[in-house]
């Protein structure tokens, strides 16, 4: 017998199984293709179509859809919210790449390299506005709560980016400051994606906040893994320039741990090398990677990834949903821990 429970105007089928991550991604990619088109002026919209077509993990929109279904609502109702968060994420990448002078994004030319900086700025601005427009497809409290969460998240992402820029010229960045920076720059968007699904599904506030905390911790683990892959990833699968953080002298968790754990000579060498930008950065990248391994920073970073993933899973247990639905999120989190892209 199938038991149907009506709660907060939502319908739960206790025997209902959620879709797979691959299925969410497939549905979202099809919806993205349907909604993405190049209109006039071409030089404004073509770069938007380009960056959105480069693929990527589609992590954040998948989480919106997953959370919606987690709380017993058809995930298709959340497609516009999922698209909004993916458009916003890509807007931030376009502008980040300009600020970092990055040549590659997902293995392809960045927007400002393929066109120019002014085009990248303006197309990015249009993407931000487009993201907000997508929330207009929701009504009443759903619209208000989505827009409120999105505005809070968007300004935190900007604050995180500013911290990131500031840290490049500071020699006294602490690990606590760095973790706060990646929380704002990366983790809050992952957290917001999950909570948006809860909002669309009209989940109770406690569950919305719990799934947000799950995403926040998972997002920190995700960024730490990204930092690790920036140094030690395979350029064929990573999709970005390996060693980019080292070239930009970014005070990542790897750097801060190496500075903490290294011997005096290693600390001096690390600080000296992070004060220069040689024309040929290959030898600098190679030596810094050696220092990350010699000092134990690489191993400690992997431990930190595991710690924050475990914290996310602890919060997950508080959710008032079935064990098999929690298992889908656990599988997703474990997949992020071992990813190579």
N, C-alpha and C positions, 0 to 999 in steps of 0.2 A: 504494500500500500504506500502511496506517495502522500506525504503530509505537506499541506500548504499552510504557511503561517503568514498572516497579514500583520505588518508592524510599520508604523509611521508611513502609511500609504504605499508601502513597498511590498512586493510579493517574493517570498522565499520558497524555493523548491529544495527540500533537504537532500534529494537525490541528484540534484543538478550538478553537473561537472563543468568547471570553467574551461574556457578555450586554452590552447597552448600559447606560449610566447610567440612561436612562429606564426600562429594564426592571427594573433593580435597585430603583429608586424605586417603581415600580408594584407589584412583589412585596412590598416592605416595607410600603407604605401599606395594602395589602390585609391583611397580617398584623397590622399595628397596629390596624386596624378590628376585626378578628376578636377580638383580645385585650383591647381597651379596652371596658369597660362600667362603668356607674354603679351601684354597689351601696350598701347602707346602711352607715354613716350618709351620706345624700345630700350633706350640706354638706362632707364630707371628700372624697368621690370625684367629685362633679360638677365641681369646679375642675380636677381632674386630667384628666378627659375633655375639658374645655374647652381647656386649654392644649395638649394633645396633638392636638386637632382643628384647631388654627389653621394647620396646614401648615408652612411653612418649607421650607428647601432639603433637609432630611433628609440633609445632608452626611455626618454621622458614621455613621449606619447603612448608608448606601450604600457607604462605604469599608470597613466590616466585611465586607459581602457581596462586594465587589469583590476584596478581598485574599484571601478564602477561595478564590474561584474562580481567582485569580491563581496560587495554589499547587496547583491541580489537584484541588480538592475541591468537591463540590456546595454551592453557596452557601446552600441551604436549611438546611443543618446549622448555619448561623451566625445564623439568624433571631432566636433568643432572645438571643444576645450583642448583635446589632444593636439589638434592642428595649431591652435594658438600657442601652446607651449613649445611646439617644435619650431614654429616661425620665430618666436622670441629667442629661443636658444640659438638659432642660426644667425639672427641679427647680432647677438652678442659675439658670435664667432667672427663675423665679418669685421666688426670693430676691434675685437681683440687682435686679430691678425694684422690690422693696420698698426695698432699700438706696438705690437711685437715685431713688426716688419717681417712677418713669417712668409716664406715663399710657397709653402705647401699646406693644403688642408685636405685630408682624406686621400692623399696621394696625388692630388691635382693642384693646379695653380690656384692660389687664393684670389679672391675677387679683385683686390686692389692691384695685384700683379697682372691679372688678365685684362683688366680695364685700367683704372687709375684710382688714386686715393680719393679724389672728390666723388667719383662714382660710388665707391665703396661706402663712403659716409652717407650719401644721400639715399642709396638703395637700402642701407641698414636702417636709416630713419623710417623709411616707408614700411619696412618689415615690422618695426615696433608698433606703428599705427595699425597695420593690418592685424596684428595679433590681438589688439584691443577690440577691433571691429568684430572679430569672431565671437566674442562674448555676447554681442547683441542678439545672437540667435537663441539666447536663453531668456527666460522671463522671471519677474518678481524676485523672490529671495535668492533663487539660484543665481540669477545674473548678478545681484548685489554682492553675494558672498564670493562668487568667482572673481569679480572685478576687484573687490577689496583685498583678497588674498594675492591676486596677481600684482597689484600695485605695491603691496608690501614686499613681495618677493623681488620685483623688478628693481626697486631702490636698493635692496640688500645686495643684489648682484652687482650693481654699480659701486656700492661701497666696497665690496670685496675686490673688485677690479682696481679701485684706487689704492687699497691696502697693498695689493700685489705690485703695483707700480712704485709705491713708496718704498717697499722693502728692497727694491733693486739698488737703492742708494744708501741703505742703512746697514751698518755693521753690527747692530745690537738687537736684531730681530730674535724674539724668543719663540720656543716651540708652541707655547700657548697662543701667541699672536698669530703664528702661522696657521694653526688649526682653526682659529676664528676666521681668518681670511678665506680658507678653503670652504668653511661652512657657508659663508656668505656668497662666495663666488660660484660655488658648485652645488653644495649639499642642499641649500634651501630650495633650489629649483627642482631637484629630485623629490624632496619632501612635498613641495607644493603640487607636483604632478599627482602624487598619491592622494593628497587631500582633495584635490579637484575632483577626482573620481568619487570620493566620499560625498562631496557636495552635490554632484549631479545625481548620485544615488539617494540623496536625502538621508544619509547615515546619521546616527546620533553624534553629538559633538564630541563625546568621549572617544568614540571610535575614529572620528576624523582626526583628532589630536594624536591618538596612538599611531595611526598609520602615517601621520606626518613625522613623528619621532622615529619610526622605523626608517622612513626615507632619509631623514637627516643623518642618521648614523651610517646608513648604507652609502649615502652620498659622500661622506667624509672618507669612507673606505675606498670608494670609487676613485676619488681624486688622488688619494695616496697611491693607489695602484697606477693611475695615470702618470704620476710623478716618477714612479719606479720604471714604467715602460718607456718614459721619455729618455731615460738613461740606458736602460738595458733591453728595450724592445727590439724586435726585428723590423727594420725599415720597410720590408716588403709587406708586412701585415699591420704595422702600427699606423701607417697612413700619414704621419707627420715626420718632420725632420728629427731624427734621433739625436739627442744631445742639445735640443733647442733651448731648454732651460739653462743648461750649462753655458751656452753661448751668450744668453741674455743675463748671466750672473744672478739667476733667481735663487733666493734663499729658500729652497724647498726643504721638506722634512729630511730628505737624504743629506743635504748640506748641513742642516742644523744638527743632525745626529752625528755626522762625521766630525763636526766641530766640537761637539760635546765629548765624544769618545776617543778622538785621536790623541796621539802623543803630541808634545809641544811642537816638534818639528813638522808633524803632519798638519797640525792646526795652522801653523805659519804658512806652509805651502798652500793650503786650501784658501786661506784669506788672500794671499798674494795673487793667486791665479784667478780669484773671483774679483779682482780689481782691474783686470785687463781685458781687452777685446782684440786679440791678435787677428791679422788678416787671414791666416790659415788656422782655423780653430780645431783641426783634427787632432793635433797632439795634445791640446788642452783637454778636449773631451776624453781622450784615451786615458790621460793621467788622472783626471778627476774621477773617472769610473773606477780606476784602480784604488784610489783613496777611499771611495765609498765601500769597496769590498774589504780593504785592509783594516779599516777602522771598525767594521761590523755594522756600519750604517745601513747597508743594503739589507742585511738580515733583520735588523731592528725595524726597518720600514715594513718588511713583509709581516713581521709580528704585529705591528700596529694595524695593518690592514685586517688581519684576523681578529684583533680585539674589537674594532669598530663594527665588523660584520657580526660578531657575537652579540654585541650590544643591540644591534638592530633586531636580531632574532629573539632576544629577551623581550623587547617591547612587543614584538609580534604576538607573543603568547597572551597579551592582554586583550587582543581583539576578540570580539564576540562573534566569531565565525567558525565554521567547521574546520577540523584538522586538515582535510584534504585541500581546502582553499588556502590555508596557511602554507601548506606544502608547496603550492605553486610559487608563492613569494620567496620561500626558502630556496627553491631551485634557482630562481632568478638571482638571488643574492649570491649563492654559491658559484653560479656561472660568472658573475662579475669578479670574484676573487681569483679565478684561474684564467681570466681572459688574457689574450695576447694582442688585442687590437684596441 
